[in-house]
């Protein structure tokens, strides 16, 4: 059984690195990727943004829309 992981800030430099690390980690599954509502990356495939090819995880902005899709949330947005 894999741990389903969501990443906020998935479109940023470090967020993309997290996406890649999750995809390659045994026992982990990237199940959601989030960005702020004004992001130009909304609707993009998180795997493609990370340079891994399409993985079917689409960048969204509404955490409520994916709240049941993950077990762990990694928040890699602004420090504040």
C-alpha positions in Angstrom: 0.0 0.0 0.0 1.4 3.4 -1.0 1.2 6.6 1.0 -0.8 9.1 -1.2 1.0 12.5 -1.1 -0.1 15.9 -2.2 2.3 18.8 -2.8 1.3 22.5 -2.5 3.6 24.8 -4.5 4.1 21.9 -6.9 4.9 24.2 -9.9 7.9 25.9 -8.2 11.5 24.8 -8.5 11.5 22.9 -5.2 7.9 21.7 -5.7 9.0 20.1 -8.9 11.9 18.4 -7.1 9.5 17.1 -4.5 7.2 15.7 -7.3 10.2 13.9 -8.8 11.3 12.5 -5.4 7.8 11.2 -4.6 7.4 9.6 -8.0 10.7 7.7 -7.5 10.2 6.8 -3.8 9.1 3.3 -3.1 5.8 3.2 -1.1 4.8 6.7 -2.1 2.4 8.0 -4.7 1.9 11.6 -5.9 -1.9 11.9 -5.8 -2.5 15.7 -5.9 -0.5 18.8 -6.8 -1.6 22.3 -5.9 -0.7 25.9 -6.9 -2.2 29.3 -6.0 -5.4 30.3 -7.9 -3.7 32.8 -10.1 -1.0 30.4 -11.3 -0.5 30.0 -15.0 0.3 26.3 -14.3 -3.2 25.3 -13.3 -4.4 22.4 -15.5 -0.8 21.3 -16.3 0.4 17.8 -15.6 2.7 17.7 -12.6 4.8 14.9 -14.0 5.5 16.9 -17.2 6.4 20.0 -15.2 8.9 17.9 -13.2 10.4 16.6 -16.5 9.1 13.0 -15.9 6.4 12.8 -18.6 2.7 12.8 -18.0 1.5 11.1 -14.9 -2.1 12.2 -14.8 -1.8 14.4 -11.7 -3.2 17.8 -12.8 -2.2 21.0 -11.0 -5.2 22.3 -9.2 -5.8 25.3 -6.8 -8.7 24.1 -4.7 -7.6 21.8 -1.9 -11.2 21.0 -1.1 -11.5 19.4 -4.5 -8.7 16.9 -3.7 -9.1 16.6 0.1 -10.0 12.9 -0.1 -7.2 12.1 -2.6 -4.2 12.2 -0.2 -2.9 11.0 3.2 0.0 13.4 3.6 0.3 17.1 2.5 3.6 18.7 1.9 3.3 22.5 1.9 6.2 23.9 -0.1 4.8 27.4 -0.6 6.0 30.7 0.9 7.5 30.5 4.4 4.8 32.7 5.8 
